[in-house]
């Protein structure tokens, strides 16, 4: 019998967009209605998210994209900018971790070039058309979400004392904007208007215009403004001047690029993720472990989904213990494969998963970091900064939610967005934009946006596969997902914000969908859980041994049993874990589906 859902699953045959903000979904749907394809819609939605979710992403951030053009193989578009040419461990002498805010942690902004490359190679519309909604919202104003207002309130001392450019945008009339009021960003609107004008001045051909827009960003006025802003020391959130490593030359030397996906088969499907410069393979390891631990068979037998489901303790325990093993391997082995040898074939093999599954105790939760030794190689083991020694609250998994009384406003983190699109032709896109959020560093006055802080995910230890070095991609948490069936056709795109939790919440949802949840909304609405029992990717890189965070909807009996097995269970607020979005396609009937998580009160799907 179907479970209760917060919303209906959408279905149709024209096109579907699901994202973490209703305005982004509406923008993407608008492009589809005007004759665009899934790629046009994704680009428009991505630029809209930069405006309406500034506490979660911005133009100075990055985006990984997994997509399938109809009739072709799935591909990854890497919009993760690299570290500056002058970035090395010596540049952070005296520090044991890279700061989580300020310009020292800036990598090359990657999202703009990635969206333009996707538009050029797979879209059909112009630079003006895909930027139209973002420009209009920045000019006219967009609704201030309660979380935006709360973030600005926490950061007000930083903005007023140290970051004048941020105050000019986010403290209009020297006042924190009220929740549900409207907020404008005329400087950002002007930046994108100028890019459109310079693109159109280059000629009437669509591809010529897109290339001109890319030059305006990486070699033209945008890069010049970034370089000028960083040419002298910039105050961090505590008012301490920092000399950035990023330069305009770094922006000119980098561009987005395509690569193959990394995938594993799971039943009759193949799940596709980015390479180990992202944490995506950790999801693939968890899926292998799910098979080895019998999680799939148990789900097929019990198969209860929806918001009123009671989640079985065996399922939570095994999924959590599998996650601990996969994320221990993430820290031990993952890094930019262009610069470090990642034993990915061994890590994703069924034999390795079977070996790792044997260390899982069904009766007892592990409190240890237990990376594996693929090929007999010794793993890198990072230092453990226990959460009790550092400020912050990790119960939600969303870095924006912090213990304000225990931490400096400069320690406020941003988070992430997500979008998925499918069209009637079978084109499918999954993207996870992030970085360059309003708490990262000062807004550059001429441009209307701050730079990102993705370099905080590097370790300052040369033994780490994710060690800081020039022109490397940091091992990011951003993790879109695409699923194909046996004949290679895409059937599901899914993802969520949430930092280290992305490949826990999405893994749980994918397990449900591939093992009997026929309704996407039911799968998303089922109570969620995650662990923080491994080093966080975000400064101050804290670890919570034995940790397990659950929504109360898992049920009191399940919570009691998990505690009996030794989990340090934290019961989060109801409806607080994850903000998943998903689209699906049935290649036989052409039916399209979409769903968006009601958690957070802002994600929506649109389609017909």
SVG drawing of the C-alpha trace seen along z (x, -y; Angstrom):
<svg xmlns="http://www.w3.org/2000/svg" viewBox="-2 -53 59 64">
<polyline fill="none" stroke="black" stroke-width="0.4" points="0.0,0.0 1.5,-3.4 2.8,-5.5 1.9,-9.1 3.6,-11.8 4.0,-15.5 3.2,-16.2 2.2,-14.3 4.9,-12.9 4.7,-14.9 4.2,-13.0 3.9,-14.0 5.7,-13.6 6.9,-17.1 9.6,-18.1 10.4,-18.1 12.6,-20.3 13.3,-19.7 15.5,-21.9 16.1,-23.4 14.2,-26.6 10.8,-27.1 12.1,-30.1 14.9,-28.0 12.5,-25.2 10.2,-27.8 13.0,-29.4 14.1,-26.0 10.5,-25.1 10.1,-28.5 13.0,-27.6 11.5,-24.2 8.2,-25.9 9.9,-28.3 11.4,-25.4 14.6,-24.8 16.0,-21.5 17.1,-20.0 20.5,-21.7 19.1,-25.2 16.7,-24.7 19.5,-23.5 21.7,-26.5 18.9,-28.9 18.0,-27.2 21.7,-27.2 22.1,-30.9 18.8,-31.6 20.0,-29.6 23.0,-32.0 20.6,-34.9 17.9,-33.4 20.0,-31.2 23.1,-33.4 23.7,-31.8 24.2,-28.5 26.0,-29.3 27.1,-32.2 28.9,-33.1 32.2,-32.7 31.5,-29.0 31.6,-25.8 29.4,-23.1 29.8,-19.5 27.3,-18.3 26.5,-14.7 24.4,-14.5 23.3,-12.3 22.5,-13.7 19.9,-11.4 21.5,-8.6 25.0,-9.2 26.9,-8.0 26.7,-9.8 29.4,-12.4 30.7,-14.6 31.2,-18.3 33.8,-19.5 33.1,-23.0 35.4,-22.7 38.1,-25.3 41.6,-24.5 43.9,-25.9 45.9,-29.0 49.3,-28.5 51.0,-29.9 49.0,-27.7 51.2,-25.3 51.5,-24.0 54.3,-26.6 51.8,-29.4 49.9,-28.3 52.9,-28.0 51.9,-28.1 48.4,-26.6 47.3,-23.1 44.1,-23.6 43.1,-25.9 40.6,-28.5 36.9,-28.1 36.4,-31.8 38.3,-34.6 40.2,-35.0 43.0,-32.6 40.8,-29.6 39.7,-30.8 40.0,-28.5 39.3,-29.5 35.5,-30.2 34.2,-27.4 30.5,-27.6 30.2,-30.3 32.5,-28.6 30.9,-25.2 27.4,-26.5 28.5,-28.2 30.3,-25.1 27.2,-23.0 25.1,-25.6 27.5,-25.8 27.8,-22.1 24.4,-20.8 22.0,-23.7 20.0,-25.6 19.5,-29.0 21.6,-32.2 23.5,-33.8 20.8,-36.4 18.0,-33.8 19.6,-31.7 20.6,-34.7 17.3,-36.5 15.6,-35.2 18.7,-35.6 19.2,-39.2 15.6,-40.0 15.5,-38.7 18.7,-40.4 17.3,-43.7 13.8,-43.6 14.4,-41.6 13.9,-38.1 12.1,-36.8 14.3,-36.6 14.1,-33.1 14.1,-32.9 17.4,-31.1 18.9,-34.0 17.7,-36.5 19.1,-34.4 22.5,-34.0 22.7,-37.8 21.7,-38.5 24.6,-36.3 27.0,-37.9 26.0,-41.5 29.0,-42.3 31.3,-41.0 29.6,-42.9 29.4,-46.2 32.9,-46.1 35.0,-44.4 33.2,-43.6 31.7,-46.8 30.9,-45.3 28.8,-42.6 27.0,-45.2 26.2,-47.2 24.3,-44.2 22.9,-42.4 22.3,-45.2 20.1,-47.7 19.6,-50.8 21.9,-49.3 19.2,-46.8 19.0,-43.0 16.3,-42.2 13.2,-40.7 12.2,-37.2 9.9,-37.2 10.8,-40.7 12.5,-41.3 16.3,-41.8 18.0,-43.2 21.6,-42.8 22.0,-45.5 25.7,-45.0 25.3,-41.3 22.6,-42.2 24.9,-44.7 27.7,-42.1 25.6,-39.7 24.1,-42.4 27.5,-43.5 28.5,-39.9 25.4,-39.6 26.2,-42.9 29.8,-41.9 28.6,-38.5 26.2,-40.0 28.7,-42.6 30.9,-39.7 28.4,-38.7 25.1,-37.0 26.2,-33.4 25.2,-31.7 28.4,-29.8 30.5,-33.0 28.4,-34.8 29.0,-32.0 32.7,-32.1 32.7,-35.9 30.9,-35.5 33.5,-33.0 36.3,-35.4 34.5,-38.2 34.5,-36.1 37.9,-34.5 40.0,-37.0 38.0,-40.2 36.4,-42.6 35.3,-40.0 38.8,-38.5 40.3,-42.0 37.9,-43.1 38.8,-39.9 42.5,-40.6 42.3,-44.2 40.3,-43.3 42.8,-40.7 45.9,-42.8 46.2,-44.1 45.3,-42.4 41.6,-41.7 40.2,-41.4 38.9,-38.0 35.8,-37.7 37.8,-38.7 39.2,-41.8 42.7,-40.3 44.2,-41.3 45.0,-38.3 46.9,-38.4 45.0,-36.1 46.8,-33.5 44.2,-33.6 45.0,-36.0 43.4,-37.0 46.0,-34.8 44.7,-31.8 41.3,-32.5 42.6,-32.9 44.5,-29.6 41.6,-27.4 38.5,-26.2 35.7,-23.7 36.2,-20.2 34.4,-17.0 35.3,-13.5 33.9,-10.1 31.6,-9.2 32.6,-6.6 29.9,-4.0 29.0,-0.7 26.2,1.7 23.5,2.1 21.0,4.8 19.7,3.9 21.0,0.3 24.3,-1.6 24.8,-4.5 27.1,-7.2 29.2,-9.7 32.1,-12.0 35.7,-10.8 37.5,-10.9 38.1,-14.7 34.5,-14.6 33.2,-12.3 30.8,-10.6 32.6,-7.3 31.9,-7.0 28.2,-6.5 29.3,-3.8 31.3,-2.1 28.2,-2.2 26.1,-0.6 28.6,2.2 28.5,2.6 24.7,2.6 24.8,5.7 27.4,7.4 25.5,6.7 22.2,7.8 20.6,4.4 19.0,4.6 17.3,7.9 16.0,6.7 14.6,3.5 12.8,5.5 11.3,7.7 10.2,5.0 9.7,2.1 7.9,-0.5 8.3,-4.0 6.8,-7.5 6.7,-10.0 4.8,-7.7 7.3,-4.8 9.0,-3.4 12.6,-2.7 14.0,0.6 17.0,0.6 18.9,3.2 18.6,1.0 19.9,-2.2 22.7,-0.3 24.0,1.4 23.8,-1.6 25.5,-3.7 28.3,-1.2 28.8,-1.0 29.0,-4.8 31.7,-4.9 33.8,-2.5 33.3,-4.3 34.0,-7.8 37.1,-6.5 38.3,-5.4 37.4,-8.8 39.8,-10.5 42.5,-7.8 42.4,-7.5 40.5,-10.2 42.0,-13.2 42.4,-14.8 43.3,-11.8 45.3,-14.1 47.8,-14.5 47.5,-11.4 47.1,-7.7 43.6,-6.7 43.1,-2.9 39.5,-3.4 39.2,0.0 40.0,1.8 37.9,-0.4 34.8,0.1 35.2,3.9 32.7,6.4 35.5,8.4 36.8,5.3 33.2,4.6 32.8,8.2 36.1,8.0 35.1,4.7 31.6,6.0 33.2,8.7 34.3,6.0 30.8,4.8 29.3,6.0 25.5,6.3 25.3,6.1 27.6,3.1 28.4,-0.3 32.0,-1.1 33.7,-4.1 37.0,-3.8 38.3,-5.1 38.8,-2.0 40.1,-2.8 40.9,0.2 44.2,1.3 43.4,1.9 46.3,3.7 48.0,3.9 48.8,0.2 48.9,-1.7 46.1,-4.3 46.5,-8.0 44.9,-8.6 44.1,-12.2 44.2,-13.9 41.0,-13.7 39.7,-17.0 37.0,-15.9 33.7,-17.9 33.9,-18.6 37.1,-20.5 35.6,-22.8 32.5,-24.9 29.5,-23.9 26.4,-21.8 26.4,-19.1 23.0,-17.5 21.4,-18.8 24.3,-18.1 23.8,-21.6 26.9,-23.7 24.7,-26.9 23.2,-25.7 25.8,-26.5 25.8,-27.2 26.0,-31.0 26.7,-31.4 29.8,-29.1 31.4,-30.3 32.6,-33.6 30.3,-34.9 33.2,-34.5 32.9,-30.7 29.4,-30.6 29.5,-28.2 27.4,-28.2 25.9,-25.1 24.8,-23.9 22.0,-23.7 20.8,-21.1 18.8,-20.7 17.7,-18.0 16.1,-18.3 14.7,-15.8 13.0,-16.6 10.8,-14.6 13.8,-13.7 15.5,-11.9 18.2,-14.4 18.8,-14.4 20.9,-16.6 21.9,-16.5 23.9,-19.4 25.0,-20.4 26.0,-24.1 27.8,-25.4 30.4,-27.8 30.9,-31.5 28.2,-32.0 27.6,-35.2 29.6,-34.0 32.7,-33.0 34.5,-36.3 33.7,-40.0 31.5,-40.8 33.6,-42.4 31.7,-45.7 32.1,-46.0 30.8,-42.5 28.2,-41.9 29.4,-38.5 32.1,-37.0 34.7,-34.4 34.5,-30.8 36.5,-28.9 36.7,-25.4 40.4,-25.1 39.5,-24.5 38.9,-20.9 42.6,-20.3 44.8,-18.8 48.1,-20.5 49.9,-17.2 51.9,-16.1 51.1,-12.5 47.4,-13.0 46.0,-12.2 44.1,-15.4 47.1,-17.6 47.2,-21.2 49.4,-21.8 49.2,-24.3 46.5,-23.9 44.8,-20.9 41.1,-20.2 40.1,-20.0 38.3,-16.8 34.9,-18.3 31.6,-17.1 29.5,-18.1 27.9,-15.0 25.1,-14.8 23.9,-11.4 22.7,-9.9 21.3,-6.3 21.0,-4.4 19.3,-1.0 20.9,1.9 20.5,0.5 22.3,-2.7 19.3,-5.0 19.0,-7.5 16.1,-6.8 17.0,-8.9 18.8,-12.1 18.9,-12.9 20.9,-14.8 20.8,-17.1 22.7,-19.8 24.3,-18.9 28.1,-18.7 29.4,-15.4 25.8,-14.1 25.0,-14.4 26.3,-10.9 24.5,-9.5 21.0,-10.9 21.2,-10.3 22.5,-6.8 19.5,-6.0 17.1,-7.4 18.6,-5.6 18.6,-2.3 14.8,-2.8 14.1,-3.8 16.1,-0.9 14.6,1.6 10.9,1.0 9.9,-2.6 7.9,-3.3 6.9,-6.9 9.8,-9.3 8.1,-11.6 7.6,-8.7 11.3,-7.8 12.3,-11.3 9.8,-11.7 10.9,-8.6 12.7,-9.5 16.4,-10.3 19.5,-9.7 23.3,-10.2 26.6,-9.9 29.3,-12.5 31.8,-9.8 34.5,-10.8 36.5,-14.1 34.3,-16.9 35.3,-18.3 34.7,-21.8 36.8,-23.8 37.4,-23.0 37.3,-19.4 35.7,-18.0 34.9,-14.3 32.1,-12.8 33.0,-9.2 30.0,-6.9 27.7,-9.6 24.3,-8.9 21.7,-11.7 18.1,-10.6 14.8,-12.2 12.2,-11.3 10.2,-9.7 12.4,-6.6 10.4,-5.7 11.2,-5.4 11.7,-1.6 14.3,-2.0 16.1,-4.8 16.2,-2.7 17.6,0.3 20.2,-1.8 21.3,-3.2 21.5,0.4 23.9,1.2 26.2,-1.6 25.3,-4.4 25.5,-7.9 22.1,-8.9 21.1,-12.5 17.4,-13.1 17.2,-16.0 14.2,-18.3 11.5,-16.7 11.9,-17.2 15.4,-18.6 17.8,-16.1 18.3,-16.7 16.7,-18.7 16.6,-16.1 15.4,-16.6 14.9,-14.0 13.6,-13.5 12.9,-10.2 12.1,-8.8 10.5,-5.6 12.1,-5.0 9.4,-2.6 6.4,-4.9 8.1,-8.3 6.6,-9.1 8.6,-11.7 8.5,-12.0 9.7,-14.6 9.8,-15.2 11.3,-17.6 11.9,-17.4 9.5,-19.4 12.3,-19.8 13.5,-23.4 10.2,-24.6 11.7,-25.9 12.4,-23.0 9.8,-22.3 9.4,-20.3 7.7,-21.7 6.6,-19.9 3.9,-18.6"/>
</svg>
